[in-house]
Amino acid sequence: MKLTLHYIRNHLSMFLLSTFFLTMEAMADLFQPAFMSMIVDRGIQNANVEQILFYGACMLGIAMMGAVCVVMRNRFASRVSQSIGKELRHDMYHNVQLLSIP
């Protein structure tokens, strides 16, 4: 874990951004059932088309926000993982070059 934290520390901003977008994606997914229940409880039960359309538009906006967060999370997470992998390979190659030849 100590080794991993050393490499993550070098890319902390992108790591935190990917974690932020992951959190936002999860929140968007968790809000969808709440808005669906509002549509059923307030819109359909009262036969109020305006509330149905309003909460439907809210759900659509949340879904679009979630989709943007998925794209951004994938972008930042892949950049962080590729950068950490590159640094690990570089350090491993450097250490292998320091070994003595028998």
C-alpha positions in Angstrom: 0.0 0.0 0.0 2.9 2.3 0.8 4.3 1.8 -2.7 0.9 2.6 -4.3 0.4 5.7 -2.3 3.8 7.0 -3.5 2.6 6.8 -7.1 -0.9 8.1 -6.4 0.6 11.1 -4.6 2.3 12.1 -7.9 -1.0 12.2 -9.6 -3.2 13.3 -6.7 -5.3 15.9 -8.6 -6.4 13.6 -11.3 -7.0 10.8 -8.8 -9.2 13.1 -6.7 -11.0 14.3 -9.8 -11.8 10.7 -10.9 -13.0 9.9 -7.4 -15.2 13.0 -7.4 -16.8 12.1 -10.7 -17.3 8.5 -9.4 -19.1 9.9 -6.4 -21.3 12.2 -8.7 -22.1 9.3 -10.9 -23.2 7.2 -7.9 -25.3 10.0 -6.6 -27.0 10.5 -10.0 -27.8 6.8 -10.1 -29.2 6.9 -6.6 -31.4 9.9 -7.2 -33.3 8.3 -10.1 -35.6 6.1 -8.0 -36.4 9.0 -5.7 -37.6 11.1 -8.6 -39.5 8.1 -10.0 -41.3 7.8 -6.7 -42.1 11.5 -6.8 -43.6 11.1 -10.2 -45.8 8.2 -9.0 -46.7 9.8 -5.6 -47.3 13.4 -6.6 -47.9 13.3 -10.4 -49.8 10.1 -11.2 -51.7 9.9 -8.0 -53.0 13.5 -8.3 -53.3 13.2 -12.1 -51.0 16.3 -12.4 -49.3 16.2 -15.8 -47.2 19.3 -15.0 -45.6 17.6 -12.1 -45.0 14.4 -14.1 -43.3 16.4 -16.8 -41.3 18.5 -14.3 -40.0 15.4 -12.4 -39.4 13.6 -15.7 -37.3 16.6 -16.9 -35.4 16.5 -13.6 -34.7 12.8 -14.1 -33.5 13.4 -17.7 -31.2 16.2 -16.4 -29.8 13.9 -13.7 -29.3 11.1 -16.2 -27.4 13.4 -18.5 -25.3 14.7 -15.6 -24.5 11.1 -14.7 -23.5 10.3 -18.3 -21.1 13.3 -18.3 -19.7 12.1 -15.0 -19.1 8.6 -16.4 -17.2 10.0 -19.3 -15.1 12.3 -17.2 -14.4 9.5 -14.6 -13.3 7.1 -17.3 -11.0 9.8 -18.8 -9.3 10.7 -15.6 -9.1 7.2 -14.2 -7.5 5.9 -17.4 -5.0 8.7 -17.5 -4.0 8.1 -13.8 -3.7 4.3 -14.3 -1.7 4.6 -17.4 0.6 7.2 -15.8 1.1 5.1 -12.7 1.8 2.0 -14.9 4.3 4.0 -16.9 6.2 5.1 -13.8 6.1 1.6 -12.3 7.6 0.2 -15.5 10.3 2.9 -15.6 11.3 2.4 -11.9 11.3 -1.4 -12.3 13.5 -1.2 -15.4 15.9 1.2 -13.6 16.1 -1.2 -10.6 16.8 -4.2 -12.9 19.6 -2.3 -14.6 21.3 -1.8 -11.2 21.5 -5.6 -10.6 24.9 -7.2 -11.0 25.6 -9.6 -13.7 26.7 -13.0 -12.2 
